[in-house]
Amino acid sequence: MNPIIGPAVPQRARPEILFPLFAPVTALKGVGPRIGTHIERLVGPQIVDLIWHLPSGTVDRRYSPNLIDLEPGRIATLELTVVKHHAPPAANRRIPYRIDCRDDTGEITLVYFHGRSDYLTKTLPEGETRLVSGTAELYDDKLQMTHPDIVAKLTERNSVMRVQPVYPLTEGLSQNVLGKAVSGALERAPALPEWLDPALVAQREWTDWHTALSAAHAPRELLDLEATSAPRMRLAYDELLASQLAIMLVRSHVRRQSGRPITGNGRLRSRVLDALPFEMTGSQKTAIVDIEENMASEHRMLRLLQGDVGSGKTVVALMAMLTAVEAGRQAALMAPTEILARQHYATIAPLAEAAGVPCVLLTGRDKGKARAAILEGLATGDTPLVVGTHALFQSDIAFNDLAVAVVDEQHRFGVHQRLLLAEKGSMVDVLLMTATPIPRTLMLAAYGDLDESQLREKPAGRKPVKTTTASVDRLHDAVAGVQRQLDAGGKVFWVCPLVEESETIDVAAATARYAALRERFGERVGLVHGKMPGKEKDAVMARFADGVAPEIDVLVATTVIEVGVDVPEATVMVIEHAERFGLAQLHQLRGRIGRGEREATCLLLYGHETGQTGRERLRVLRDTDDGFEIAEQDLRLRGAGDVLGTRQSGLPEFRLVSLEAHGDLLAMARDDARLIMDKDPGLESARGDALRTLLYLFERDAAVRYARSG
């Protein structure tokens, strides 16, 4: 969801018809605290999370021969009478537990390793007949089945002898246990009023929501598992419509809120323009005009400023901030890390000084009298500009009259955090910034038709970075290249592989490379990673970036350096196992070099197992330095799930939508939502009431309160 701005309004409660789906998973029969914990880790804590967990495969259990006709190696469901249990001796648990069974045509042995006697005698009592489903094999010319998948009573024949859905699992859950939990969740799913336009349903030949949900969980063949199957298309459209309608309700609310028009006289901005060491690009000038118009209007600004690495977003943001100062008010810029906040401050402070405007930096490190002095300047209005981290929205910080809030790398903040800064003033204009261009499809999915400015040009004089690829077998050549750069007075970033989404393992990889390079280059090698304390990290960065003694010339790092580190002397970046990174992330890393006068080179080292897609990603990066083009290619090559992964967590994680497969549905959902907002902005009609249920079903509760009726 995009940032929600403005006072809370009365909220209608979730409709009672949805209560059964929003109970904890432990409310389901057979799901105790232990299994509930595993399910929560896999899908989420509520029953509704289970109904969105769609199958990824099937097992056909309809084959039910007599033993004499059984084909070994094929999944079969057998009707067997239990003859005798053979429990292993207590002293030797390595011998399996065996159970002799038969039907009218032959015999078979069921085999359980580490089988529990009490459980097995209860599940398969001697003399009784059971349905047993699994894969039988011949062993010493005798039939046996090791660890049957299902043992059930004859009365359960219909639920066993079917095409069974196979679900993605996590440790601690079996297909049987999870399948029963999902079935229990589906039994709780109510029939809901239709929220879709009847003409669309007829045109697409879709069933109602409940029927589509049941069908998606009961695939009969492989085609039913495709994202383009009719039931999955219907469910994906429901989720997209909920998302687009929620965005539009919030945007409509923001636009209806009156703002305080802000216009300046241009005197401070003209001083900054005179002090700039370069001519602004065309897209910077356009963005500044668009922002000025937003700020001067009667409505509050909510604009996203997308700019490629080094495109000059900070200067555009400063112009917006100075417009507020010219109008006698204050402005704040918030960044997600101290490194990035200091980077912005280093750009802004000299320009603000040239304009004669006091500007301060506030981070969590400021304590005691120094912090108190900063806070007093903000409270009295004597300090009109502030750059900072999360420290800016702590409860003891008060502004005299905050007019503009700039939030950089906004996807790294939660919605609540973005809100807190905007609430430090009255009717605050908000400018969101990102250096990670968002592909058009994802932009629409995440933000709808949010006002947007793009900085697509590089500032004059910015040299392109030469990008080359090589196998990790050429590591020794890379080290020799580092030596040449150091001899010529350059500095080098060496980025270590993303082993997996595990900070600990990534740090281990970086630490090993650091040790190896230190053997070659000695004290000139430094190390930074995300697990280091802030002060220690900053100290290493200062030795590398600012030449603080003892100076560091080679910085080994994890992706902690991805955003906001400016070292003009850095001329080389080596990225190990580059195929493990996303394209946008590699582009961000590459943007850390080539900021000075000298030519810069980025070397992408790839591993032996690099597949076709990995090589294609590296080719795209080698051939272009346009971040917007790279973002689109990243989406094409990796899919939205990865592009929207943990590192861009501000964008929505869809449960049922695959943007690659359902891209055409996104445009339809946007148009449908727009029509709904035109005809029934308060969601008061019969369809409007059903749409409220849809919003609650997909947990867009916050948006429901912005329907005009309240």
C-alpha positions as CSV (number, residue, x, y, z in Angstrom):
1,M,0.0,0.0,0.0
2,N,1.1,3.5,-0.6
3,P,1.5,6.0,2.2
4,I,-1.8,6.8,4.0
5,I,-1.9,10.4,5.1
6,G,-4.4,12.2,7.1
7,P,-6.5,11.8,10.3
8,A,-8.1,8.6,11.2
9,V,-11.8,8.3,10.2
10,P,-14.5,6.1,11.6
11,Q,-14.0,2.5,10.5
12,R,-16.7,-0.1,9.8
13,A,-16.0,-3.4,11.3
14,R,-15.1,-6.5,9.2
15,P,-18.3,-8.1,8.0
16,E,-19.5,-11.0,10.1
17,I,-19.7,-13.4,7.1
18,L,-15.8,-13.3,7.0
19,F,-15.3,-14.1,10.7
20,P,-14.7,-17.8,10.1
21,L,-11.8,-17.0,7.8
22,F,-10.1,-14.6,10.2
23,A,-9.9,-17.1,13.1
24,P,-6.4,-18.4,14.0
25,V,-5.4,-21.6,12.2
26,T,-5.4,-23.4,15.5
27,A,-9.2,-23.2,15.4
28,L,-9.2,-25.9,12.7
29,K,-9.7,-29.5,13.8
30,G,-6.4,-31.4,14.1
31,V,-4.3,-28.2,14.2
32,G,-2.7,-27.8,17.6
33,P,-0.1,-25.2,18.7
34,R,2.8,-27.2,17.2
35,I,1.3,-27.7,13.8
36,G,-0.2,-24.2,14.0
37,T,3.3,-22.8,14.4
38,H,4.5,-24.6,11.2
39,I,1.5,-23.5,9.2
40,E,2.0,-19.9,10.4
41,R,5.6,-20.0,9.3
42,L,4.6,-21.3,5.9
43,V,1.5,-19.2,5.0
44,G,0.4,-17.0,8.0
45,P,-1.5,-17.1,11.2
46,Q,-5.1,-17.0,10.0
47,I,-7.4,-19.5,8.3
48,V,-7.7,-17.1,5.3
49,D,-4.0,-17.5,4.7
50,L,-4.5,-21.2,4.1
51,I,-7.2,-20.7,1.4
52,W,-4.7,-18.5,-0.6
53,H,-2.1,-21.3,-0.5
54,L,-2.7,-23.0,-3.8
55,P,-1.5,-26.4,-4.9
56,S,1.7,-26.7,-7.0
57,G,1.2,-30.3,-8.1
58,T,-1.1,-33.4,-8.1
59,V,-1.1,-37.0,-7.1
60,D,-3.6,-39.4,-8.7
61,R,-4.9,-41.9,-6.1
62,R,-7.7,-43.3,-8.2
63,Y,-5.8,-46.4,-9.3
64,S,-7.1,-49.2,-7.0
65,P,-6.2,-52.7,-8.3
66,N,-6.3,-56.1,-6.5
67,L,-2.8,-57.1,-5.3
68,I,-2.5,-59.7,-8.1
69,D,-2.9,-56.9,-10.7
70,L,-0.8,-54.3,-9.0
71,E,1.9,-52.5,-11.1
72,P,5.0,-52.0,-8.8
73,G,6.3,-48.4,-8.8
74,R,2.9,-46.8,-9.4
75,I,0.8,-44.9,-6.8
76,A,-2.1,-47.2,-5.8
77,T,-4.9,-47.1,-3.2
78,L,-5.4,-50.7,-1.9
79,E,-8.2,-52.2,0.3
80,L,-6.2,-54.4,2.7
81,T,-7.0,-56.6,5.7
82,V,-4.4,-56.3,8.5
83,V,-3.1,-59.8,9.4
84,K,-0.2,-59.4,11.8
85,H,2.1,-56.8,13.4
86,H,5.9,-57.5,13.7
87,A,7.4,-55.0,16.1
88,P,11.2,-54.9,16.1
89,P,13.0,-55.8,19.3
90,A,13.4,-52.9,21.7
91,A,17.2,-53.4,21.7
92,N,17.5,-52.9,17.9
93,R,15.6,-50.0,16.6
94,R,17.3,-50.2,13.2
95,I,15.1,-53.1,12.3
96,P,11.9,-51.7,10.7
97,Y,8.3,-52.3,12.0
98,R,6.5,-54.7,9.6
99,I,2.8,-55.2,9.2
100,D,1.5,-58.2,7.1
101,C,-1.6,-57.4,5.1
102,R,-3.7,-59.2,2.4
103,D,-6.6,-59.0,0.1
104,D,-8.5,-61.9,-1.7
105,T,-5.7,-62.2,-4.4
106,G,-2.4,-61.8,-2.5
107,E,-0.2,-60.5,0.3
108,I,1.8,-57.3,1.0
109,T,4.0,-56.0,3.8
110,L,3.8,-52.4,5.1
111,V,7.2,-51.2,6.4
112,Y,7.8,-48.4,8.9
113,F,11.3,-47.3,10.0
114,H,11.3,-46.0,13.6
115,G,7.5,-46.9,13.7
116,R,5.7,-46.3,17.0
117,S,3.9,-49.5,18.1
118,D,1.1,-47.6,19.9
119,Y,0.3,-45.4,16.9
120,L,0.5,-48.3,14.3
121,T,-1.7,-50.8,16.3
122,K,-4.3,-48.1,16.7
123,T,-4.1,-47.0,13.0
124,L,-4.0,-50.5,11.6
125,P,-5.7,-52.9,14.0
126,E,-5.2,-56.6,13.3
127,G,-8.3,-58.2,11.6
128,E,-9.7,-54.9,10.3
129,T,-9.7,-53.6,6.7
130,R,-8.2,-50.3,5.8
131,L,-7.6,-48.2,2.7
132,V,-3.8,-47.8,2.2
133,S,-2.4,-45.5,-0.4
134,G,1.2,-45.2,-1.5
135,T,3.9,-46.7,-3.9
136,A,4.4,-50.5,-3.7
137,E,7.7,-52.1,-4.8
138,L,9.0,-55.7,-5.2
139,Y,11.6,-56.7,-2.6
140,D,12.9,-60.3,-2.8
141,D,10.0,-60.9,-5.2
142,K,7.5,-59.9,-2.5
143,L,5.3,-56.8,-2.5
144,Q,6.0,-54.2,0.1
145,M,5.0,-50.6,0.7
146,T,7.4,-48.4,2.8
147,H,5.7,-45.6,4.8
148,P,2.3,-45.4,3.1
149,D,1.2,-41.9,2.3
150,I,-2.4,-42.4,3.6
151,V,-4.1,-45.0,5.9
152,A,-7.9,-44.4,6.1
153,K,-11.2,-46.2,7.0
154,L,-13.3,-47.5,4.2
155,T,-15.9,-44.8,4.8
156,E,-13.3,-42.2,3.7
157,R,-13.0,-43.8,0.2
158,N,-14.2,-40.7,-1.6
159,S,-11.8,-38.3,0.1
160,V,-8.8,-40.7,-0.6
161,M,-9.5,-42.1,-4.1
162,R,-9.2,-38.8,-6.0
163,V,-6.7,-36.6,-7.7
164,Q,-5.0,-35.1,-4.6
165,P,-3.6,-31.6,-4.6
166,V,0.1,-31.3,-3.6
167,Y,1.0,-28.2,-1.7
168,P,4.3,-26.4,-1.1
169,L,5.5,-27.5,2.3
170,T,7.8,-26.4,5.1
171,E,9.8,-28.4,7.6
172,G,7.5,-30.1,10.2
173,L,4.5,-30.4,7.8
174,S,3.5,-33.4,5.7
175,Q,1.1,-33.3,2.7
176,N,-1.4,-35.2,4.7
177,V,-1.5,-32.8,7.6
178,L,-1.4,-29.6,5.5
179,G,-4.0,-31.0,3.1
180,K,-6.4,-31.7,5.9
181,A,-5.9,-28.2,7.3
182,V,-6.5,-26.6,3.9
183,S,-9.7,-28.8,3.5
184,G,-10.8,-27.6,6.9
185,A,-10.2,-24.0,5.9
186,L,-12.1,-24.4,2.6
187,E,-15.1,-25.8,4.5
188,R,-15.2,-22.5,6.4
189,A,-15.2,-20.4,3.3
190,P,-18.6,-18.9,2.9
191,A,-20.5,-18.1,-0.4
192,L,-20.0,-14.4,-0.8
193,P,-22.0,-11.8,-2.7
194,E,-20.7,-11.2,-6.3
195,W,-18.5,-8.1,-6.5
196,L,-17.5,-8.4,-10.1
197,D,-19.4,-6.8,-13.0
198,P,-21.7,-9.5,-14.5
199,A,-20.7,-8.6,-18.0
200,L,-17.1,-9.4,-17.2
201,V,-17.9,-12.7,-15.5
202,A,-20.0,-13.7,-18.6
203,Q,-17.3,-12.6,-21.1
204,R,-14.5,-14.5,-19.3
205,E,-16.8,-17.5,-18.5
206,W,-15.8,-17.3,-14.9
207,T,-17.6,-19.0,-12.0
208,D,-18.4,-17.2,-8.7
209,W,-15.6,-16.7,-6.2
210,H,-16.5,-19.7,-4.0
211,T,-16.6,-22.1,-6.9
212,A,-13.4,-20.8,-8.4
213,L,-11.7,-21.2,-5.0
214,S,-12.8,-24.8,-4.7
215,A,-11.7,-25.6,-8.2
216,A,-8.3,-24.0,-7.7
217,H,-7.8,-26.4,-4.8
218,A,-9.0,-29.4,-6.7
219,P,-6.9,-29.7,-9.9
220,R,-7.7,-32.7,-12.1
221,E,-4.7,-32.3,-14.5
222,L,-1.5,-30.3,-14.9
223,L,-3.3,-27.6,-16.9
224,D,-5.4,-26.8,-13.9
225,L,-2.2,-25.8,-12.0
226,E,-1.4,-23.1,-14.6
227,A,-1.7,-19.4,-13.6
228,T,-3.9,-19.0,-16.7
229,S,-6.5,-21.6,-15.7
230,A,-9.9,-20.0,-15.4
231,P,-10.3,-20.4,-11.6
232,R,-6.8,-19.0,-10.9
233,M,-7.5,-16.1,-13.3
234,R,-10.7,-15.3,-11.5
235,L,-9.0,-15.3,-8.1
236,A,-6.1,-13.2,-9.3
237,Y,-8.5,-10.6,-10.7
238,D,-10.3,-10.4,-7.4
239,E,-6.9,-9.7,-5.6
240,L,-5.9,-7.1,-8.3
241,L,-9.3,-5.4,-8.1
242,A,-9.0,-5.2,-4.2
243,S,-5.5,-3.8,-4.6
244,Q,-6.4,-1.2,-7.2
245,L,-9.6,-0.1,-5.5
246,A,-7.8,0.2,-2.2
247,I,-5.1,2.4,-3.8
248,M,-7.7,4.6,-5.5
249,L,-9.7,5.0,-2.3
250,V,-6.6,6.2,-0.4
251,R,-5.5,8.5,-3.3
252,S,-9.0,10.0,-3.5
253,H,-9.0,10.7,0.2
254,V,-5.5,12.4,-0.1
255,R,-6.7,14.5,-3.0
256,R,-9.8,15.6,-1.2
257,Q,-7.8,16.8,1.8
258,S,-7.2,20.5,1.6
259,G,-3.5,21.4,1.6
260,R,-1.8,24.7,2.4
261,P,-0.6,26.2,-0.9
262,I,3.1,26.8,-0.7
263,T,4.8,29.3,-3.1
264,G,8.2,30.8,-2.7
265,N,9.8,33.9,-4.3
266,G,12.7,31.9,-5.8
267,R,15.5,33.9,-4.0
268,L,17.0,30.9,-2.2
269,R,16.7,28.6,-5.1
270,S,18.4,31.0,-7.4
271,R,21.4,31.2,-5.0
272,V,21.6,27.4,-5.1
273,L,21.4,27.3,-8.9
274,D,24.3,29.8,-9.0
275,A,26.3,27.6,-6.6
276,L,25.8,24.4,-8.5
277,P,29.0,23.1,-10.2
278,F,26.9,21.7,-13.1
279,E,23.9,22.6,-15.4
280,M,20.7,20.8,-14.4
281,T,19.3,18.2,-16.7
282,G,16.1,18.6,-18.6
283,S,14.3,16.0,-16.5
284,Q,15.5,17.7,-13.3
285,K,14.0,21.0,-14.4
286,T,10.7,19.3,-15.4
287,A,10.5,17.5,-12.0
288,I,11.1,20.8,-10.2
289,V,8.3,22.5,-12.1
290,D,5.9,19.6,-11.5
291,I,6.7,19.7,-7.7
292,E,6.3,23.5,-7.6
293,E,2.8,23.2,-9.2
294,N,1.8,20.4,-6.7
295,M,3.0,22.5,-3.7
296,A,1.2,25.6,-5.0
297,S,-2.2,23.8,-5.4
298,E,-5.0,23.6,-2.9
299,H,-4.4,19.8,-2.4
300,R,-1.6,18.1,-0.6
301,M,1.3,16.7,-2.6
302,L,2.0,13.0,-2.7
303,R,4.6,12.5,-5.5
304,L,7.1,9.7,-6.3
305,L,10.5,10.9,-7.6
306,Q,12.2,8.0,-9.5
307,G,15.8,8.6,-10.4
308,D,18.5,6.4,-11.6
309,V,21.8,6.1,-9.7
310,G,23.5,9.5,-9.8
311,S,20.6,11.3,-11.6
312,G,20.5,14.2,-9.1
313,K,17.4,13.5,-7.0
314,T,18.9,15.2,-3.9
315,V,19.1,18.6,-5.7
316,V,15.5,18.2,-6.9
317,A,14.4,17.5,-3.3
318,L,16.4,20.4,-2.0
319,M,14.5,22.8,-4.4
320,A,11.2,21.5,-3.0
321,M,12.5,22.0,0.5
322,L,13.7,25.5,-0.2
323,T,10.3,26.5,-1.7
324,A,8.9,25.7,1.8
325,V,11.7,27.8,3.5
326,E,11.0,30.7,1.1
327,A,7.4,30.6,2.3
328,G,8.6,30.9,5.9
329,R,8.2,27.2,6.8
330,Q,10.3,24.1,7.4
331,A,11.3,20.9,5.5
332,A,12.8,17.5,6.4
333,L,14.5,14.8,4.5
334,M,14.5,11.3,6.0
335,A,16.7,8.4,4.9
336,P,16.7,4.8,6.0
337,T,20.3,4.5,7.1
338,E,22.8,6.8,8.7
339,I,25.3,6.3,5.8
340,L,22.6,7.5,3.4
341,A,21.5,10.4,5.6
342,R,25.1,11.6,5.9
343,Q,25.4,11.3,2.1
344,H,22.4,13.6,1.5
345,Y,23.6,16.0,4.2
346,A,27.0,16.2,2.5
347,T,25.3,17.3,-0.8
348,I,22.7,19.6,0.8
349,A,24.7,21.4,3.5
350,P,27.1,23.3,1.3
351,L,24.3,24.3,-1.1
352,A,22.1,25.4,1.8
353,E,25.0,27.4,3.2
354,A,25.5,29.1,-0.2
355,A,21.8,30.1,0.1
356,G,22.2,31.3,3.7
357,V,19.9,28.6,5.1
358,P,20.7,26.8,8.3
359,C,20.6,23.0,7.9
360,V,21.3,20.3,10.5
361,L,21.8,16.5,10.5
362,L,19.9,14.4,13.1
363,T,20.7,10.7,13.6
364,G,20.3,8.3,16.5
365,R,23.9,9.0,17.4
366,D,23.2,12.6,18.5
367,K,22.9,12.7,22.3
368,G,22.9,15.1,25.2
369,K,23.4,18.8,24.7
370,A,24.1,18.5,20.9
371,R,20.8,16.8,20.4
372,A,18.9,19.2,22.6
373,A,20.3,22.2,20.6
374,I,19.1,20.6,17.3
375,L,15.7,19.9,18.8
376,E,15.4,23.5,20.0
377,G,16.2,24.9,16.6
378,L,13.5,22.7,15.0
379,A,10.9,23.6,17.6
380,T,11.5,27.4,17.4
381,G,11.8,27.4,13.6
382,D,15.4,28.8,13.7
383,T,16.5,25.7,11.8
384,P,14.4,25.4,8.6
385,L,16.1,22.4,7.1
386,V,16.9,19.0,8.6
387,V,18.3,15.8,7.2
388,G,18.0,12.6,9.3
389,T,17.2,9.0,9.9
390,H,14.3,7.4,11.8
391,A,15.4,9.7,14.7
392,L,13.3,12.4,13.0
393,F,10.0,10.9,14.0
394,Q,10.7,10.2,17.6
395,S,8.0,11.5,20.0
396,D,10.2,14.3,21.5
397,I,10.9,16.0,18.2
398,A,8.6,18.9,17.3
399,F,8.7,21.2,14.3
400,N,7.7,24.9,14.4
401,D,5.9,24.5,11.0
402,L,6.8,21.5,8.9
403,A,5.6,21.9,5.3
404,V,7.5,19.3,3.2
405,A,8.6,15.8,4.1
406,V,11.0,14.0,1.7
407,V,11.3,10.3,2.3
408,D,14.2,8.7,0.5
409,E,14.4,5.0,-0.5
410,Q,10.8,5.0,0.8
411,H,10.3,1.2,0.3
412,R,12.7,0.6,3.2
413,F,10.2,2.3,5.6
414,G,6.9,0.8,6.7
415,V,3.7,2.8,5.9
416,H,3.4,3.6,9.6
417,Q,6.9,5.1,9.7
418,R,6.2,7.3,6.6
419,L,3.1,8.5,8.3
420,L,4.8,9.5,11.5
421,L,7.0,12.1,9.7
422,A,4.1,13.6,7.8
423,E,2.2,13.9,11.1
424,K,4.9,16.2,12.5
425,G,3.2,19.1,10.7
426,S,-0.1,20.3,9.5
427,M,-1.1,19.2,5.9
428,V,2.4,18.3,5.0
429,D,3.4,17.8,1.4
430,V,5.2,14.4,0.8
431,L,7.8,13.7,-1.8
432,L,8.9,10.0,-2.0
433,M,12.2,9.1,-3.6
434,T,13.7,5.9,-4.9
435,A,17.0,5.2,-6.7
436,T,15.6,1.8,-7.7
437,P,13.5,2.4,-10.8
438,I,10.2,0.5,-10.5
439,P,9.0,-1.4,-13.6
440,R,5.9,0.1,-15.1
441,T,3.7,-3.0,-14.2
442,L,4.9,-3.0,-10.6
443,M,4.5,0.8,-10.4
444,L,0.8,0.4,-11.4
445,A,0.3,-2.6,-9.0
446,A,1.9,-0.8,-6.1
447,Y,0.9,2.8,-6.5
448,G,-1.9,3.0,-9.1
449,D,-1.8,6.4,-10.8
450,L,0.4,8.1,-8.2
451,D,1.9,11.4,-9.4
452,E,5.3,10.6,-10.6
453,S,8.5,12.3,-11.9
454,Q,11.3,10.4,-13.5
455,L,15.0,11.6,-13.8
456,R,16.2,9.6,-16.8
457,E,19.4,11.6,-17.7
458,K,22.8,11.5,-16.1
459,P,24.3,14.8,-15.0
460,A,26.8,16.3,-17.5
461,G,30.3,15.0,-17.1
462,R,29.3,11.7,-15.5
463,K,31.4,9.0,-17.2
464,P,29.8,5.7,-18.1
465,V,31.2,2.7,-16.2
466,K,32.8,0.0,-18.3
467,T,31.2,-3.3,-17.4
468,T,32.9,-6.7,-18.1
469,T,32.0,-10.3,-17.2
470,A,34.4,-13.2,-16.4
471,S,34.3,-16.6,-14.8
472,V,35.2,-17.0,-11.1
473,D,38.1,-19.1,-12.4
474,R,39.7,-15.7,-13.4
475,L,39.8,-14.6,-9.7
476,H,43.6,-14.3,-9.8
477,D,43.3,-11.9,-12.8
478,A,40.8,-9.8,-10.8
479,V,43.3,-9.6,-7.9
480,A,46.1,-8.5,-10.3
481,G,43.7,-5.8,-11.7
482,V,43.1,-4.5,-8.1
483,Q,46.9,-4.3,-7.7
484,R,47.2,-2.2,-10.8
485,Q,44.4,0.2,-9.6
486,L,46.0,0.6,-6.3
487,D,49.3,1.4,-7.9
488,A,47.6,4.1,-10.0
489,G,46.1,5.7,-6.8
490,G,42.5,4.3,-7.2
491,K,40.2,2.7,-4.7
492,V,38.3,-0.6,-5.0
493,F,35.0,-2.1,-3.9
494,W,34.9,-5.9,-3.7
495,V,31.3,-7.1,-3.2
496,C,30.9,-10.6,-1.9
497,P,28.3,-13.1,-3.1
498,L,24.8,-13.2,-1.8
499,V,25.0,-16.8,-0.6
500,E,21.4,-16.8,0.3
501,E,18.9,-14.6,2.1
502,S,20.9,-15.2,5.3
503,E,22.9,-12.4,6.9
504,T,25.1,-14.8,8.8
505,I,26.2,-16.9,5.8
506,D,26.7,-13.7,3.6
507,V,28.9,-12.3,6.4
508,A,30.9,-15.5,6.5
509,A,31.5,-15.2,2.7
510,A,32.7,-11.6,3.1
511,T,34.9,-12.4,6.0
512,A,36.7,-15.2,4.1
513,R,37.3,-12.9,1.1
514,Y,38.5,-10.1,3.4
515,A,41.1,-12.5,5.0
516,A,42.3,-13.7,1.6
517,L,42.8,-10.1,0.2
518,R,44.4,-8.9,3.4
519,E,47.1,-11.5,3.0
520,R,47.9,-9.9,-0.4
521,F,47.3,-6.2,0.4
522,G,47.7,-6.0,4.1
523,E,46.3,-3.1,6.2
524,R,44.9,-1.4,3.1
525,V,41.9,-3.8,3.1
526,G,38.7,-3.1,5.2
527,L,35.5,-5.0,5.8
528,V,31.9,-3.8,6.2
529,H,28.7,-5.9,6.6
530,G,25.2,-5.6,8.0
531,K,26.0,-7.3,11.3
532,M,28.6,-4.7,12.3
533,P,27.6,-2.1,14.9
534,G,26.8,1.3,13.3
535,K,29.8,3.1,14.8
536,E,32.3,0.4,13.6
537,K,30.8,0.4,10.1
538,D,30.9,4.2,9.9
539,A,34.6,4.2,11.1
540,V,35.6,1.8,8.3
541,M,33.6,3.8,5.7
542,A,35.3,7.0,6.9
543,R,38.7,5.4,6.4
544,F,37.7,4.3,2.9
545,A,35.6,7.3,1.7
546,D,37.3,10.2,3.5
547,G,40.9,9.0,3.7
548,V,40.8,8.9,7.6
549,A,44.0,7.3,8.8
550,P,44.9,4.5,8.7
551,E,43.5,4.7,5.1
552,I,41.6,1.8,3.4
553,D,41.9,1.4,-0.3
554,V,40.1,-1.9,-0.8
555,L,36.6,-2.3,0.8
556,V,35.2,-5.8,1.0
557,A,31.5,-5.6,1.6
558,T,28.1,-7.3,1.5
559,T,25.3,-5.4,-0.2
560,V,25.2,-3.0,2.8
561,I,26.9,-0.6,0.3
562,E,24.2,-0.9,-2.3
563,V,22.7,2.6,-1.7
564,G,24.2,5.9,-0.8
565,V,28.0,5.6,-0.6
566,D,29.9,8.2,-2.6
567,V,33.6,7.7,-3.0
568,P,34.8,9.7,-6.1
569,E,38.3,7.9,-5.9
570,A,36.6,4.5,-6.3
571,T,37.4,3.3,-9.8
572,V,36.8,-0.4,-9.7
573,M,34.1,-2.7,-8.4
574,V,34.4,-6.5,-8.4
575,I,31.2,-8.4,-7.7
576,E,31.7,-12.1,-7.0
577,H,29.0,-14.6,-8.1
578,A,27.1,-11.7,-9.8
579,E,24.5,-14.2,-11.1
580,R,23.1,-14.5,-7.6
581,F,22.1,-10.8,-7.5
582,G,19.1,-9.2,-9.0
583,L,19.7,-6.9,-12.0
584,A,18.4,-3.8,-10.2
585,Q,20.7,-4.6,-7.3
586,L,23.7,-5.1,-9.5
587,H,22.9,-1.7,-11.2
588,Q,22.7,0.0,-7.8
589,L,26.1,-1.5,-6.8
590,R,27.7,-0.4,-10.0
591,G,26.4,3.1,-9.4
592,R,28.8,3.4,-6.4
593,I,31.7,3.9,-8.8
594,G,32.4,6.3,-11.7
595,R,31.7,9.4,-9.6
596,G,35.1,11.1,-10.1
597,E,37.3,12.2,-13.0
598,R,38.8,8.8,-13.8
599,E,37.5,5.9,-15.9
600,A,35.7,3.3,-13.9
601,T,35.3,-0.5,-14.4
602,C,32.8,-3.0,-13.0
603,L,33.9,-6.7,-13.1
604,L,31.1,-9.2,-12.8
605,L,32.4,-12.7,-11.8
606,Y,30.0,-15.5,-12.5
607,G,30.0,-19.1,-11.2
608,H,30.2,-22.4,-13.1
609,E,26.5,-23.2,-12.5
610,T,25.2,-20.0,-14.1
611,G,22.2,-20.8,-16.2
612,Q,20.8,-19.2,-19.3
613,T,18.8,-16.6,-17.3
614,G,21.8,-15.7,-15.2
615,R,23.9,-15.1,-18.2
616,E,21.2,-13.1,-19.9
617,R,21.0,-10.8,-16.8
618,L,24.7,-10.1,-16.9
619,R,24.5,-9.4,-20.6
620,V,21.8,-6.8,-20.0
621,L,23.9,-5.1,-17.4
622,R,26.9,-5.1,-19.7
623,D,25.0,-3.6,-22.5
624,T,23.0,-0.8,-20.8
625,D,23.3,1.6,-17.9
626,D,19.7,2.8,-18.1
627,G,18.2,1.9,-14.7
628,F,14.6,2.1,-16.1
629,E,15.4,-0.3,-18.9
630,I,17.3,-2.6,-16.5
631,A,14.2,-2.6,-14.1
632,E,12.0,-3.8,-17.0
633,Q,14.4,-6.5,-18.0
634,D,14.7,-7.6,-14.4
635,L,11.0,-8.1,-14.3
636,R,11.0,-10.0,-17.6
637,L,13.9,-12.3,-16.5
638,R,13.1,-13.0,-12.9
639,G,9.4,-12.4,-12.5
640,A,7.6,-10.1,-10.0
641,G,8.1,-12.4,-7.1
642,D,11.8,-11.9,-7.0
643,V,11.8,-8.2,-8.1
644,L,9.3,-7.6,-5.2
645,G,11.4,-9.7,-2.9
646,T,12.8,-8.8,0.5
647,R,14.9,-6.0,-0.8
648,Q,12.0,-4.0,-2.2
649,S,9.6,-4.8,0.6
650,G,7.6,-1.6,0.2
651,L,5.9,-3.1,-2.9
652,P,3.0,-5.5,-2.4
653,E,3.5,-9.2,-2.2
654,F,0.5,-10.7,-4.0
655,R,-0.8,-14.1,-2.8
656,L,-2.6,-15.2,-6.0
657,V,-1.3,-12.9,-8.7
658,S,1.6,-13.6,-11.0
659,L,2.2,-10.3,-12.8
660,E,3.9,-12.1,-15.7
661,A,0.8,-14.2,-16.3
662,H,-1.9,-11.7,-15.1
663,G,-0.5,-8.4,-16.5
664,D,-3.5,-7.9,-18.7
665,L,-5.8,-8.3,-15.7
666,L,-4.0,-5.5,-13.9
667,A,-5.0,-2.9,-16.5
668,M,-8.6,-4.3,-16.5
669,A,-8.7,-4.0,-12.7
670,R,-7.4,-0.5,-12.8
671,D,-10.1,0.6,-15.3
672,D,-12.8,-1.3,-13.3
673,A,-11.7,0.4,-10.0
674,R,-11.7,3.8,-11.8
675,L,-15.3,3.2,-13.0
676,I,-16.4,2.2,-9.5
677,M,-14.9,5.3,-8.0
678,D,-16.7,7.5,-10.6
679,K,-20.1,5.8,-10.1
680,D,-20.1,4.8,-6.4
681,P,-17.2,6.4,-4.5
682,G,-18.8,5.6,-1.1
683,L,-19.4,1.9,-2.1
684,E,-23.1,2.4,-1.1
685,S,-24.7,0.3,-3.9
686,A,-25.4,-3.4,-3.6
687,R,-22.2,-4.1,-5.6
688,G,-20.4,-1.5,-3.5
689,D,-21.3,-3.4,-0.4
690,A,-20.0,-6.6,-1.9
691,L,-16.8,-4.7,-2.8
692,R,-16.4,-3.7,0.8
693,T,-16.4,-7.4,1.6
694,L,-13.8,-8.0,-1.1
695,L,-11.5,-5.3,0.5
696,Y,-11.8,-6.9,3.9
697,L,-11.2,-10.4,2.4
698,F,-7.9,-9.3,1.1
699,E,-7.1,-7.3,4.3
700,R,-7.3,-3.9,2.7
701,D,-9.1,-2.8,5.8
702,A,-7.4,0.6,6.0
703,A,-8.8,1.5,2.6
704,V,-12.4,0.8,3.4
705,R,-12.6,3.7,5.8
706,Y,-11.8,6.1,3.0
707,A,-15.0,5.3,1.1
708,R,-16.7,8.6,1.1
709,S,-19.6,7.6,3.4
710,G,-16.9,7.0,6.1
